[in-house]
């Protein structure tokens, strides 16, 4: 069973190990750790971790912007041994709930164009491909932004 809770400082080594285990490059790992610290301290941000018997199962980081009433998922990752068990969907749903509680109108997320698993996951969770960002990532890799706007009355 997976439980959700807020990020604590002692989670950083586990998050780093998770990102290494799924093959993130060092510069992206450091960037993600820096981003988690910023979002965690922001009153309009939320970082949630999923825990299981084996420890950290995954995390999600989301930051809400009042000016456009959209939440941006800054990070979402699940431990390799727990993939395809609904952990990412639980985390994403919690991020969406946080944005709704802020009177948000939707959520967006960026991912590399070659991350076919993430692209399929976001599409399966009601996100639509919004646009391609040329050379968004290092080495000239394009990014793609997915957007999910909440319908009126969604709770």
N, C-alpha and C positions, 0 to 999 in steps of 0.2 A: 504494500500500500504506500502511496506517495502522499506526503504532507507538504503544505506550503507554509513558508514563514518569510519574514523580512531578512535581508542580507545583514550579516554581522562581519566585523573586521576579520575574524578568524576564518571566514569562508574564502578569503582571497587565495590561499595556496590551493584549495580544492578546485576553485574556478580555474586557476592557471593550469592545474594538472588535467582538468577536463578538456580545456581548449587544446592543450598539447596532444592529448589522446585522440582528439578528432582531427588532428593534422593542421591546425592553424599555424601560420608562420609567426615567428617571434614578434615582428613589428605589429601585427594585428592583435596578438595576445596582449602586449603592453598597452596598445591603444584601447583595447576593451577593458582592461583593468583600470586604466585612468578614467574612462568613461563611466564605469560602475561607481567609482568614488564620487564623481561629479553628480550623477543622477541620484545617487543615494542621499546626498546632502540637500538636493534641491526640493523645496516644498511641493513642486509640481511633478516630482519624479517618484518612481517606485521601482525597487529592485527586489524581486522575489526569488527565493530558491526553493526547489523541490528536493525533499530528502526522502530516502528509503533506507531499508536496513543496511545497505552497503555504504551509506553516506550520501554525498551530494549527487542527486540524480540529474539536475539541470538547473537553469536559471533563466529569467527574463528580466529585461531592463526596459522601462518605458518612460518617456518624458512628454508631458502634456504642455502644449503651447496655447495660452489663452487667446492670442491674437487671431488664430485661425481655427481654434477649438479642435485641433487634431493631436493625437498622440503618436509619437514616433517610437517604434521598437528599436532600441539601440543594440540589443543583443538578445539572442535566444539560442540556447545550446542544451543538448541532452547527452548524457554519458552514453558511449557506444553500446554498452550491454543492455541499455534500457530503451533503445530506439524502437519505434513502431509498437509501443505499448501505451500510447496516449499521453505520455508525460508532456510533450511539446504542446499538445492541444489544451491540456489543463493550464499550462503556463500562459499560453496565448489568450485563453479565455479570461484568466485572472487579469492580464494586462488590459484587455478590452473592458472588463468590469471597472477597473480603476479609471479609465478614460471616461466611461459613461458616468461615473460618480462625479466627475469634474464638469459635467454637462457637455462632454465632448460629442463631436459629430462623426468621428471616425478615427481610424488608425492607419498608419503607413509604415512600411519597412523596406529597406534596401538589401539586396543580395547580389552576389556576382552572377552574371548571365550564365556562367557554366555550372552553377549549383542547381542542377536539375531536381534534386530531392527537395530542396527548399522551395523552389518554384512550384513544384507539384503540391507540396504541403500548404503553401499559402493559397493557392487556387482552390484546393479542397476545403479550406476554411473560409471561403467566401470573399477572398481578396481578388481584385482584378489588376492585371498588369497596367500600370499607368504610363510609364515612359522608360526609355533606355537612357542611361547617363554614360556617354562615351568616356573611356579612360578614367573611370571613377576610382578604380583600385590601382595599386602599383602594377608596374610592368604593362600598362596600357589595357588592363582588363576592364571591360565595360561592366556597369552595374545596371540593375533593373529595380524599379520602385513598384511595389505592390500597394494598393490602396483598398481599404474597406470602409465604406461609409455606412453608418448605422441608419436603418430605416426608422421613421418616426414610430414610436411605440415599442421599439426593441428594448428589452430589459435584460 
